[in-house]
């Protein structure tokens, strides 16, 4: 039923097999290597503007709020570290909570959109590419949440916490301590 094929050049067969195995290994390693969001350092930012759609959470929406440069590092720290993520891409079906437009001193413009992904790490897009803050198996969520949001828990709704922080920067009022204005 089955015929064994005898190759005339066994060396070519071995080389082809090695090449195929090598390409498979390279593809596998590249598919597991996650890129980080290419966000600027605070010193590279010329202008940062924020718009928030947070009325569903009891806060007033914010449109085109220009962030003071003293807060550039704070905002960017909330997005780092990060890694590209299929999970974050799937979360983009949920409502967009906010948009950050960053104009760098070299003229390049970056757009960051983040979504309400529930009690998960921050899921955001940078110019259309999806990222997860922290990343898969990131060990420092608890420390980061304490440092960034003053919340001593590993599992928080990071998008909502980030939106609250941006809202506080834009309005000068801490939404966690002050009731929203009617």
One Martini backbone bead per residue (centre of mass of N, CA, C, O) as a GRO file, in nm:
protein
  182
    1UNK     BB    1   0.063   0.059  -0.027
    2UNK     BB    2   0.322   0.177   0.079
    3UNK     BB    3   0.578   0.377  -0.045
    4UNK     BB    4   0.904   0.408  -0.056
    5UNK     BB    5   1.109   0.680  -0.079
    6UNK     BB    6   1.394   0.734  -0.273
    7UNK     BB    7   1.660   0.933  -0.243
    8UNK     BB    8   1.927   1.060  -0.417
    9UNK     BB    9   1.971   1.307  -0.190
   10UNK     BB   10   2.016   1.283   0.139
   11UNK     BB   11   2.145   1.556   0.210
   12UNK     BB   12   1.908   1.736   0.114
   13UNK     BB   13   1.701   1.621   0.308
   14UNK     BB   14   1.843   1.702   0.568
   15UNK     BB   15   1.861   2.008   0.510
   16UNK     BB   16   1.556   2.056   0.478
   17UNK     BB   17   1.481   1.963   0.764
   18UNK     BB   18   1.654   2.167   0.918
   19UNK     BB   19   1.525   2.420   0.799
   20UNK     BB   20   1.237   2.366   0.892
   21UNK     BB   21   1.302   2.354   1.194
   22UNK     BB   22   1.430   2.635   1.219
   23UNK     BB   23   1.181   2.800   1.125
   24UNK     BB   24   0.993   2.699   1.347
   25UNK     BB   25   1.155   2.807   1.586
   26UNK     BB   26   1.159   3.105   1.507
   27UNK     BB   27   0.855   3.145   1.496
   28UNK     BB   28   0.798   3.066   1.789
   29UNK     BB   29   0.975   3.280   1.926
   30UNK     BB   30   0.839   3.530   1.791
   31UNK     BB   31   0.544   3.469   1.895
   32UNK     BB   32   0.643   3.497   2.211
   33UNK     BB   33   0.750   3.772   2.150
   34UNK     BB   34   0.695   4.075   2.306
   35UNK     BB   35   0.604   4.381   2.248
   36UNK     BB   36   0.646   4.703   2.325
   37UNK     BB   37   0.538   4.997   2.381
   38UNK     BB   38   0.619   5.293   2.191
   39UNK     BB   39   0.691   5.505   2.428
   40UNK     BB   40   0.766   5.790   2.554
   41UNK     BB   41   0.930   6.004   2.719
   42UNK     BB   42   0.865   6.286   2.888
   43UNK     BB   43   1.095   6.460   2.741
   44UNK     BB   44   0.955   6.401   2.440
   45UNK     BB   45   0.711   6.573   2.523
   46UNK     BB   46   0.495   6.839   2.427
   47UNK     BB   47   0.193   6.710   2.403
   48UNK     BB   48  -0.103   6.638   2.616
   49UNK     BB   49  -0.418   6.472   2.553
   50UNK     BB   50  -0.752   6.428   2.703
   51UNK     BB   51  -1.019   6.183   2.676
   52UNK     BB   52  -1.332   6.110   2.853
   53UNK     BB   53  -1.568   5.821   2.903
   54UNK     BB   54  -1.732   5.839   3.240
   55UNK     BB   55  -2.044   5.867   3.310
   56UNK     BB   56  -2.103   5.562   3.399
   57UNK     BB   57  -1.905   5.634   3.671
   58UNK     BB   58  -1.988   5.937   3.784
   59UNK     BB   59  -1.843   6.114   3.568
   60UNK     BB   60  -1.722   6.358   3.393
   61UNK     BB   61  -1.659   6.431   3.099
   62UNK     BB   62  -1.362   6.462   2.889
   63UNK     BB   63  -1.230   6.727   2.671
   64UNK     BB   64  -0.933   6.818   2.569
   65UNK     BB   65  -0.712   6.778   2.790
   66UNK     BB   66  -0.442   6.953   2.901
   67UNK     BB   67  -0.145   6.840   3.008
   68UNK     BB   68   0.073   6.889   3.233
   69UNK     BB   69   0.411   6.831   3.228
   70UNK     BB   70   0.424   6.721   3.531
   71UNK     BB   71   0.233   6.454   3.424
   72UNK     BB   72   0.367   6.278   3.207
   73UNK     BB   73   0.504   6.053   3.376
   74UNK     BB   74   0.250   5.947   3.515
   75UNK     BB   75   0.097   5.855   3.264
   76UNK     BB   76   0.323   5.670   3.142
   77UNK     BB   77   0.353   5.478   3.391
   78UNK     BB   78   0.057   5.351   3.350
   79UNK     BB   79   0.180   5.200   3.063
   80UNK     BB   80   0.410   5.070   3.239
   81UNK     BB   81   0.461   4.801   3.142
   82UNK     BB   82   0.446   4.622   2.820
   83UNK     BB   83   0.248   4.405   2.594
   84UNK     BB   84   0.160   4.235   2.354
   85UNK     BB   85  -0.203   4.141   2.293
   86UNK     BB   86  -0.471   3.937   2.237
   87UNK     BB   87  -0.647   4.008   2.476
   88UNK     BB   88  -0.656   4.315   2.424
   89UNK     BB   89  -0.786   4.290   2.146
   90UNK     BB   90  -1.052   4.159   2.253
   91UNK     BB   91  -1.127   4.413   2.446
   92UNK     BB   92  -1.207   4.626   2.210
   93UNK     BB   93  -1.525   4.566   2.230
   94UNK     BB   94  -1.521   4.755   2.444
   95UNK     BB   95  -1.547   5.041   2.584
   96UNK     BB   96  -1.424   5.353   2.543
   97UNK     BB   97  -1.273   5.559   2.792
   98UNK     BB   98  -1.002   5.663   2.634
   99UNK     BB   99  -0.781   5.937   2.519
  100UNK     BB  100  -0.439   5.980   2.406
  101UNK     BB  101  -0.250   6.260   2.295
  102UNK     BB  102   0.084   6.256   2.150
  103UNK     BB  103   0.323   6.512   2.115
  104UNK     BB  104   0.625   6.527   1.993
  105UNK     BB  105   0.919   6.703   1.940
  106UNK     BB  106   0.949   6.548   1.644
  107UNK     BB  107   0.614   6.535   1.555
  108UNK     BB  108   0.510   6.291   1.662
  109UNK     BB  109   0.208   6.091   1.680
  110UNK     BB  110   0.023   5.955   1.952
  111UNK     BB  111  -0.228   5.694   2.015
  112UNK     BB  112  -0.429   5.630   2.310
  113UNK     BB  113  -0.641   5.357   2.386
  114UNK     BB  114  -0.890   5.274   2.637
  115UNK     BB  115  -1.055   5.006   2.809
  116UNK     BB  116  -1.321   4.832   2.952
  117UNK     BB  117  -1.196   4.524   3.122
  118UNK     BB  118  -1.227   4.531   3.405
  119UNK     BB  119  -1.070   4.302   3.627
  120UNK     BB  120  -0.792   4.413   3.476
  121UNK     BB  121  -0.562   4.494   3.301
  122UNK     BB  122  -0.455   4.726   3.101
  123UNK     BB  123  -0.617   4.800   2.795
  124UNK     BB  124  -0.439   4.900   2.494
  125UNK     BB  125  -0.383   5.137   2.229
  126UNK     BB  126  -0.120   5.193   1.980
  127UNK     BB  127  -0.188   5.277   1.683
  128UNK     BB  128  -0.366   4.982   1.684
  129UNK     BB  129  -0.198   4.840   1.901
  130UNK     BB  130  -0.208   4.584   2.136
  131UNK     BB  131  -0.205   4.614   2.504
  132UNK     BB  132  -0.056   4.506   2.817
  133UNK     BB  133  -0.022   4.581   3.127
  134UNK     BB  134   0.274   4.410   3.210
  135UNK     BB  135   0.164   4.118   3.147
  136UNK     BB  136   0.247   3.806   3.126
  137UNK     BB  137   0.353   3.716   3.436
  138UNK     BB  138   0.349   3.964   3.607
  139UNK     BB  139   0.484   4.029   3.943
  140UNK     BB  140   0.404   4.372   4.004
  141UNK     BB  141   0.109   4.466   4.052
  142UNK     BB  142   0.083   4.543   4.350
  143UNK     BB  143   0.308   4.759   4.352
  144UNK     BB  144   0.193   4.933   4.122
  145UNK     BB  145  -0.086   4.998   4.250
  146UNK     BB  146   0.031   5.147   4.490
  147UNK     BB  147   0.202   5.359   4.332
  148UNK     BB  148  -0.024   5.464   4.119
  149UNK     BB  149  -0.322   5.423   4.313
  150UNK     BB  150  -0.324   5.333   4.618
  151UNK     BB  151  -0.359   5.007   4.573
  152UNK     BB  152  -0.324   4.691   4.766
  153UNK     BB  153  -0.389   4.529   4.490
  154UNK     BB  154  -0.387   4.305   4.225
  155UNK     BB  155  -0.709   4.316   4.177
  156UNK     BB  156  -0.810   4.550   3.939
  157UNK     BB  157  -0.958   4.822   3.777
  158UNK     BB  158  -0.738   4.974   3.581
  159UNK     BB  159  -0.902   5.159   3.395
  160UNK     BB  160  -1.054   5.312   3.618
  161UNK     BB  161  -0.805   5.410   3.772
  162UNK     BB  162  -0.689   5.568   3.532
  163UNK     BB  163  -0.933   5.752   3.487
  164UNK     BB  164  -0.923   5.884   3.765
  165UNK     BB  165  -0.642   6.004   3.738
  166UNK     BB  166  -0.701   6.177   3.486
  167UNK     BB  167  -0.935   6.334   3.612
  168UNK     BB  168  -0.768   6.462   3.837
  169UNK     BB  169  -0.569   6.612   3.652
  170UNK     BB  170  -0.792   6.779   3.495
  171UNK     BB  171  -0.971   6.888   3.766
  172UNK     BB  172  -0.832   6.861   4.070
  173UNK     BB  173  -1.009   6.606   4.151
  174UNK     BB  174  -1.086   6.343   4.365
  175UNK     BB  175  -1.313   6.087   4.295
  176UNK     BB  176  -1.264   5.916   4.569
  177UNK     BB  177  -1.327   6.180   4.774
  178UNK     BB  178  -1.525   6.323   4.576
  179UNK     BB  179  -1.810   6.411   4.475
  180UNK     BB  180  -1.989   6.447   4.217
  181UNK     BB  181  -2.105   6.670   4.006
  182UNK     BB  182  -2.428   6.747   3.875
   0.00000   0.00000   0.00000
